[in-house]
Amino acid sequence: MLVINGKPAEEFFASYLNAPEHLEKTLRQPFHVTGTVGSYDVKARVSGGGYTGQLEAVRLGIARALIGVNSEYRTPLKQAKLLTRDPREVERKKYGRRKARKSEQYSKR
């Protein structure tokens, strides 16, 4: 059973998008790769970002927890690329500009 922020995973992601089946499939991917579907209960607490970022954070946490349980799961999880964190971050705002990259419109004349 997956519980995220005190709600079942289906209810949690249904509030974001109308396709909870797709989100559930992505969320349970570490269990399918290791063959441990239904063996563990998960309680996760996430905040910030959007639903995709939160989903991937929970998925990474599940994968790392499975390695803590059994180190033999590392190889299949690594081959499925479930142990890598998404390194993208928000670019900082630069002075003299409206946003990180947006600037005033250039006028030649």
Backbone torsions as a table, in degrees:
resi	resn	phi	psi	omega
1	MET	NA	129.7	179.4
2	LEU	-102.8	123.5	177.8
3	VAL	-122.9	122.2	-179.6
4	ILE	-121.9	122.5	-178.3
5	ASN	52.8	39.1	175.9
6	GLY	82.5	1.0	179.8
7	LYS	-119.6	151.2	172.3
8	PRO	-60.5	149.1	-174.1
9	ALA	-58.0	-38.2	-179.8
10	GLU	-61.5	-44.1	-179.3
11	GLU	-69.2	-38.1	-179.1
12	PHE	-63.7	-48.4	-177.6
13	PHE	-82.3	-19.0	176.1
14	ALA	-65.0	-27.2	178.6
15	SER	-72.1	-21.6	179.5
16	TYR	-89.9	-42.8	-168.8
17	LEU	-145.1	158.2	-179.7
18	ASN	-91.4	19.1	179.3
19	ALA	-130.3	65.2	-178.9
20	PRO	-66.4	-20.8	179.3
21	GLU	-64.6	-43.3	178.5
22	HIS	-63.2	-42.9	-179.7
23	LEU	-67.2	-39.5	178.1
24	GLU	-63.2	-40.1	179.7
25	LYS	-62.3	-43.7	178.8
26	THR	-66.8	-38.6	-177.4
27	LEU	-68.7	-34.1	-178.6
28	ARG	-89.2	3.6	-176.9
29	GLN	-56.1	-43.3	177.9
30	PRO	-60.3	-34.1	178.8
31	PHE	-70.7	-38.1	178.5
32	HIS	-67.5	-39.2	-178.7
33	VAL	-65.4	-39.7	-177.9
34	THR	-90.5	-8.7	179.7
35	GLY	74.7	31.5	-178.7
36	THR	-117.2	34.8	-178.7
37	VAL	-64.5	126.3	178.5
38	GLY	81.7	1.8	-177.8
39	SER	-85.6	-25.3	-174.3
40	TYR	-128.7	148.5	171.4
41	ASP	-99.8	142.8	-177.4
42	VAL	-123.7	130.3	170.3
43	LYS	-121.5	118.4	-176.7
44	ALA	-127.2	150.7	176.9
45	ARG	-129.5	118.2	-178.9
46	VAL	-127.6	153.2	176.5
47	SER	-151.8	156.6	178.0
48	GLY	79.8	160.2	178.4
49	GLY	72.1	-171.2	178.0
50	GLY	-100.2	-174.2	-176.4
51	TYR	-67.0	-33.1	180.0
52	THR	-68.5	-43.7	178.4
53	GLY	-63.1	-41.0	178.4
54	GLN	-66.8	-40.3	178.5
55	LEU	-61.2	-46.5	-178.8
56	GLU	-68.9	-31.4	176.9
57	ALA	-66.6	-42.1	178.1
58	VAL	-66.7	-40.9	179.1
59	ARG	-61.9	-42.1	177.6
60	LEU	-64.8	-41.0	177.7
61	GLY	-62.9	-39.7	177.8
62	ILE	-64.6	-43.8	-179.7
63	ALA	-62.5	-42.6	179.2
64	ARG	-67.0	-36.0	178.4
65	ALA	-67.7	-37.3	178.1
66	LEU	-64.7	-35.5	176.2
67	ILE	-66.6	-36.1	176.9
68	GLY	-64.2	-31.9	179.0
69	VAL	-75.0	-46.9	-177.0
70	ASN	-144.9	117.0	-176.4
71	SER	-70.5	-13.1	177.8
72	GLU	-70.9	-17.6	179.4
73	TYR	-75.4	-11.3	-176.2
74	ARG	-60.1	-45.2	-177.2
75	THR	-61.5	-52.3	180.0
76	PRO	-65.4	-34.9	178.7
77	LEU	-68.4	-37.3	178.9
78	LYS	-68.9	-39.4	178.0
79	GLN	-65.2	-32.7	177.8
80	ALA	-83.0	0.5	178.7
81	LYS	59.4	42.2	178.8
82	LEU	-99.8	1.4	-178.0
83	LEU	-107.6	10.2	-179.9
84	THR	-105.4	136.9	178.5
85	ARG	-87.7	145.3	177.3
86	ASP	-76.6	114.3	-172.2
87	PRO	-81.6	-2.0	-176.0
88	ARG	-68.3	138.3	177.6
89	GLU	-136.5	165.0	179.5
90	VAL	-71.2	133.5	178.6
91	GLU	-77.8	141.6	-176.2
92	ARG	-73.7	155.2	177.7
93	LYS	-77.2	134.8	178.5
94	LYS	-96.5	151.0	179.3
95	TYR	-70.9	149.4	-179.4
96	GLY	81.5	1.9	179.6
97	ARG	-125.8	161.9	-179.2
98	ARG	-78.4	-39.8	178.6
99	LYS	-134.3	-158.1	-177.5
100	ALA	-65.2	-41.0	-177.8
101	ARG	-121.2	-22.6	-176.5
102	LYS	-72.3	131.8	178.4
103	SER	-131.8	178.9	178.8
104	GLU	-63.7	150.8	179.9
105	GLN	-70.6	135.4	-178.4
106	TYR	-80.5	133.2	177.7
107	SER	-120.0	121.0	-177.2
108	LYS	-75.2	-35.1	-178.3
109	ARG	-123.7	NA	NA
